[in-house]
Amino acid sequence: HFFGALTPLHWCIPAVCAIPYSASLLRMTISVPAAVRAHHRALQTIYARGRINLTMGLHRVVVTPGKAVVSGPATPEFHHGANALHGSIYFKMLDDATWFSAASFVPDVFLLTTTFTIDFLRPVFTGELRAEGIAVATSAAPTDPASASRRFSAHATLVHVESGEVLAKGTGQFARSKIPYRSLPEYVAAYESAMKELTAGHTS
């Protein structure tokens, strides 16, 4: 059983230690531990299988330390009365990208969105969309260091892939919930499967 390998202090890459995320710090990481990569794969799995994501055609997310990319199409099914994509899809993709970039640093519990701000820049009608999220900061609970970070901030940009135009930007704030990942069967199954694959040949 690999789940015990994934604890807040087991892998101390940028932001887990309650320090601001930065590209320079990320470059200092020689390799990402197997437990972290398994966590990221499990996050990708629960996103791909989420019923709302399947309904909206938003089933692709790539998670790496402090970053997440969500991809999906702009389709007429989600147009408003003026035949452009509804703003709720903008929010969904930006929120997902920021949430997963922050969640990449939280291996034990589900995060909750507490606030979100969007700047809508231009409409879109059809085509492939990509939301790129980056975790930018954390706020620690100084009286409880074993719990790692309590609050997270991330920002994201929504881009129309074909034209390269920026459609919207968003910033989210996230807090730890009381929902452990170990209570989510699909997450646990995906995490343990990934750990077996990633540690194959490294165990006696």
KEKEKE-466540 format. One line per 8 residues: their letters; for each residue x, y, z of C-alpha. Coordinates in steps of 0.02 Angstrom, whole numbers, padded with zeros to 5 digits. Each point is the difference from the previous one (the first is absolute). Layout:
A	X,Y,Z  ...
//
This chain:
HFFGALTP	00000,00000,00000  00083,00159,-00062  -00120,00132,00065  00098,00028,00159  00147,00060,-00105  -00094,00157,-00047  00005,00122,00146  00016,00191,00002
LHWCIPAV	00179,-00004,00065  00058,-00151,-00100  00036,00103,-00155  00058,00177,00029  00001,00079,-00172  -00046,00185,-00027  -00155,00062,00093  -00025,-00156,00107
CAIPYSAS	00117,00081,00125  -00110,00156,00002  00113,00104,-00111  -00053,00094,-00158  00003,-00101,-00160  00136,00053,-00121  00073,-00071,-00160  00176,00016,00069
LLRMTISV	-00044,-00109,00149  -00083,-00127,-00112  00157,-00013,-00106  00097,-00045,00158  -00102,-00160,00014  00107,-00136,-00080  -00141,-00126,-00011  -00181,-00012,00054
PAAVRAHH	-00028,-00140,00128  -00107,-00147,-00054  -00130,00042,00134  -00023,00173,-00075  -00016,-00064,-00177  -00126,-00130,00059  -00100,00138,00085  -00001,00099,-00162
RALQTIYA	-00056,-00151,-00101  -00139,-00034,00124  -00059,00180,-00013  -00005,-00018,-00189  -00102,-00158,00017  -00134,00073,00113  -00014,00149,-00118  -00020,-00109,-00154
RGRINLTM	-00137,-00101,00087  -00095,00146,00076  -00178,-00003,-00063  -00011,00188,-00027  00162,-00003,-00098  -00062,-00141,-00111  -00162,00096,-00030  00093,00158,-00048
GLHRVVVT	00135,-00087,-00102  00134,00061,00121  00087,-00162,00041  00183,00041,-00033  00115,00070,00133  00188,-00014,00015  00068,00028,00176  00182,00037,00043
PGKAVVSG	00074,00080,00157  -00084,00170,00019  -00078,-00005,-00174  -00153,-00069,-00088  -00066,00009,-00178  -00183,-00032,-00039  -00054,-00024,-00181  -00170,-00012,-00082
PATPEFHH	-00107,00059,-00146  -00113,00151,-00017  -00161,-00076,-00068  -00172,00069,-00046  -00081,-00101,00141  00071,00128,00122  -00038,00160,-00098  -00106,00138,00076
GANALHGS	-00134,00098,-00094  00126,00099,-00102  00079,-00163,-00064  00165,00016,00094  00068,-00114,00135  -00083,00029,00169  00107,00076,00137  -00032,-00149,00114
IYFKMLDD	00117,-00102,-00111  00134,00133,00017  -00018,-00013,00188  -00001,-00190,00001  00162,-00014,-00098  00090,00138,00096  -00057,-00067,00168  00053,-00176,-00047
ATWFSAAS	00172,00056,-00059  00034,00101,00157  -00073,-00132,00115  00108,-00140,-00070  00157,00107,00002  -00029,00030,00186  -00057,-00179,00033  00163,-00064,-00074
FVPDVFLL	00081,00055,00163  -00131,-00075,00118  00013,-00190,00010  -00120,-00039,00141  -00164,00097,-00015  -00115,00074,-00131  00011,00189,-00023  -00149,00118,-00004
TTTFTIDF	-00014,00159,-00104  -00032,00144,00119  00005,00148,-00120  00024,00022,-00187  00020,00154,-00109  -00013,00002,-00190  00045,00130,-00130  -00099,-00037,-00159
LRPVFTGE	00099,00066,-00147  -00087,-00059,-00159  -00135,-00119,-00062  00032,-00166,-00085  -00114,-00104,-00111  00086,-00162,-00048  00169,-00083,00010  00115,-00080,00127
LRAEGIAV	00028,00089,00165  00144,-00018,00124  00006,00065,00179  00173,00007,00078  00008,00016,00190  00149,00041,00111  00005,-00006,00190  00076,00164,00059
ATSAAPTD	00001,-00001,00191  -00047,-00091,00157  -00042,00053,00177  00056,-00114,00140  -00081,-00040,00165  00147,00041,00116  -00074,-00091,00149  -00022,-00161,-00097
PASASRRF	00152,-00027,-00113  -00038,-00185,-00025  -00155,00048,-00098  00106,00095,-00128  -00091,00143,-00087  -00179,00049,00039  -00039,00125,-00138  00055,00010,-00180
SAHATLVH	-00007,00127,-00141  00013,-00031,-00186  -00030,00090,-00163  -00048,-00062,-00173  -00016,00059,-00180  -00129,-00065,-00124  00062,-00006,-00179  -00081,-00037,-00168
VESGEVLA	00123,-00127,-00068  -00023,00032,-00186  00019,00189,00007  00107,00015,00156  -00116,00134,00066  -00018,00019,00188  -00185,-00013,00042  00001,00024,00188
KGTGQFAR	00108,00000,00156  -00045,-00059,00174  00068,-00007,00176  -00059,-00121,00132  00022,-00026,00187  -00011,-00175,00071  -00010,-00078,00173  00023,-00175,00067
SKIPYRSL	-00160,-00097,00029  -00036,-00143,00120  -00019,-00123,-00145  00150,-00118,-00007  00051,-00069,-00167  00006,-00172,00079  -00190,00011,00014  -00016,00013,-00191
PEYVAAYE	00009,-00177,-00074  00044,00057,-00177  00143,00108,00065  00069,-00140,00110  -00008,-00128,-00141  00087,00117,-00122  00131,00051,00127  00045,-00177,00049
SAMKELTA	00004,-00057,-00182  00118,00143,-00042  00112,-00039,00148  00016,-00181,-00052  00049,00054,-00175  00119,00137,00056  00089,-00106,00131  00011,-00160,-00103
GHTS	00179,-00062,00006  00042,00109,00151  -00074,-00112,00134  00066,-00164,00068
//
